[in-house]
Amino acid sequence: MLVVDFKLALFLLLLLLFGLFWLAWVISRRRALDDDEHYTVWQSFPLGIILLSSSDSLRFANRKAYRLLQVEQEMATTAVYTHLLQKIKQDTAVQQFPLSPSPQSTLDVWIGRFGAFNLVLLRDVSEQRQREMEMHLYWSNVSHELRTPLTSILSHLEVSRSENVPEDVQKHSLEIVHQQTQRLNHLISGTLDLGRLKAVAQMAKLSVDIILVAEEAIAELILLAEKEGIQLNFHLDPPIPPVLGNPDKLKQLFINLLDNAIKYCQPGDSVTVSLTAVADTVQCQITDTGAGISAEHLPHLTQQFYRARRDVPGSGLGLAIVDEIVRQHNGKLFIESNTTDDQTGTTITFTLPILPPTTR
């Protein structure tokens, strides 16, 4: 006769039920990763999120991860995802490393545990790396540009202080010291001007008579142009409406461009300022009849400290300041030049938005 121990049976039943509940809980925890609610939350994260199983198979990737890895198809089949897995497997102790899906993109990758899964977080640091590179290049250029005049100043001061040096040699050395000091002053002033411009989030603007601004800039440089034997002209195609801008910075813009044009001209050349209303902008042109600038230099002229010709004095900051002022006025800058035929010369064009009629 079969004897049933009800206490033991009840215990085994409870144990079985507990086991089933535990198994259901584990399964629900794992399946929770696939719930739409979790997907919705993770899809809104500002970081790229990837979940990998213990065998490194892809369980989940949010939209941000697809964008950061520049993937439009099934992620697991792409080369960039394969490269990411290789980086993870190379050294399991590494929890953070950079990844470049493309030459223009840099990601900061962080790896950690999330339950039974590997959690991979992706953060775009492309702009940060670009700023770091630009800052490194900036200070490299600054140190180079400062070193040159300082070296010249120190060496010629030593010459002028030396005994038994002819008076004409001393005068020549002091003249060079004066020139290099002026160059150093212009370099520092230009660097500070450009730094202040870039630091301003929103430039103060008001209604500006651009004709008056151009005339004031021409008046400041007319004597220099006459001294150099260069004709300075002013043409406009009326009516020229007022623009929305900062009068001081716009005057600096014209002065920088006119000064630059005069430097690159020879006696007998001319520089012409033209103003024309085009659609909802005023188009300003400074055209010279100088020797022109070679085509390979044109894309780099607005870079800080870039100079197309080293025999022409300057800091290499004039056009960088011009470009920044135009940008802060929501305008556009164009540079054209011709060096190959009788019509040589350079034309720099910039546009300024006109003041809306309702605010005049």
Long-range contacts (C-beta under 8 A, 24 or more apart in sequence): 29-115, 30-116, 33-59, 33-60, 33-117, 34-60, 47-121, 47-122, 47-123, 48-107, 48-120, 48-121, 48-122, 48-123, 49-119, 49-120, 49-121, 49-122, 50-84, 50-119, 50-120, 50-121, 50-122, 51-114, 51-117, 51-118, 51-119, 51-120, 52-88, 52-117, 52-118, 52-120, 53-116, 53-117, 53-118, 54-116, 54-117, 54-118, 56-85, 56-88, 56-89, 56-118, 59-117, 64-122, 65-122, 68-101, 68-105, 68-107, 68-122, 68-124, 69-101, 69-107, 69-122, 70-101, 70-102, 70-105, 84-109, 84-120, 88-118, 88-120, 98-125, 138-304, 141-304, 141-305, 142-191, 142-305, 144-305, 145-187, 145-305, 145-315, 145-316, 146-184, 146-187, 149-180, 149-181, 149-183, 149-184, 149-187, 150-180, 150-184, 152-176, 152-177, 152-180, 153-177, 153-180, 153-181, 153-184, 156-180, 183-313, 183-315, 186-314, 186-315, 187-315, 187-317, 190-315, 190-317, 190-318, 190-321, 191-315, 191-317, 193-252, 193-317, 193-321, 194-304, 194-317, 194-320, 194-321, 194-324, 197-249, 197-321, 197-324, 197-325, 197-328, 198-324, 200-328, 203-246, 203-249, 203-328, 203-329, 204-246, 205-244, 205-245, 205-246, 205-329, 206-244, 206-245, 206-246, 206-247, 207-242, 207-243, 207-244, 207-355, 207-359, 207-360, 208-242, 208-243, 208-244, 208-245, 208-246, 208-247, 208-250, 208-355, 209-242, 210-240, 210-242, 210-243, 210-245, 210-250, 210-275, 210-282, 210-284, 210-352, 211-236, 211-240, 211-275, 213-247, 213-250, 213-251, 213-254, 214-254, 214-273, 214-275, 214-284, 216-251, 217-251, 217-254, 217-255, 217-258, 218-254, 218-258, 218-273, 220-255, 221-255, 221-258, 221-259, 221-262, 224-259, 224-262, 225-262, 225-271, 228-262, 228-265, 228-267, 229-266, 229-267, 229-268, 230-262, 230-265, 230-266, 230-267, 230-268, 230-269, 230-270, 230-271, 231-269, 231-270, 231-271, 232-258, 232-270, 232-271, 232-272, 232-273, 233-270, 233-271, 233-272, 233-273, 234-272, 234-273, 235-272, 235-273, 235-274, 235-275, 236-274, 236-275, 236-276, 237-274, 237-275, 237-276, 237-277, 239-277, 240-275, 240-276, 240-277, 240-282, 241-277, 241-282, 241-354, 241-355, 241-360, 242-354, 242-355, 242-360, 243-282, 243-329, 243-352, 243-353, 243-354, 243-355, 244-329, 244-352, 244-353, 244-354, 244-355, 244-356, 244-359, 245-329, 245-352, 246-328, 246-329, 249-325, 249-328, 249-329, 250-325, 250-329, 250-352, 252-321, 252-325, 253-321, 253-322, 253-325, 253-326, 253-350, 254-284, 254-286, 256-318, 256-319, 256-321, 256-322, 257-286, 257-318, 257-322, 257-348, 258-286, 259-318, 260-314, 260-318, 260-319, 261-286, 261-288, 261-290, 261-346, 261-348, 262-288, 263-312, 263-313, 263-314, 264-288, 264-290, 264-291, 264-293, 264-309, 264-312, 264-346, 265-289, 265-290, 266-290, 266-291, 269-345, 277-354, 278-351, 280-353, 280-354, 281-331, 281-351, 281-352, 281-353, 281-354, 282-351, 282-352, 282-354, 283-349, 283-350, 283-351, 284-349, 284-350, 284-351, 284-352, 285-347, 285-348, 285-349, 286-347, 286-348, 287-345, 287-346, 287-347, 287-348, 288-345, 288-346, 288-347, 289-344, 289-345, 290-344, 290-345, 290-346, 291-339, 291-344, 292-337, 292-338, 292-339, 292-344, 292-345, 292-346, 293-335, 293-337, 293-339, 293-346, 294-337, 294-339, 295-337, 295-339, 298-335, 298-336, 298-337, 301-335, 302-333, 302-335, 322-348, 322-350, 326-350, 326-352, 329-353
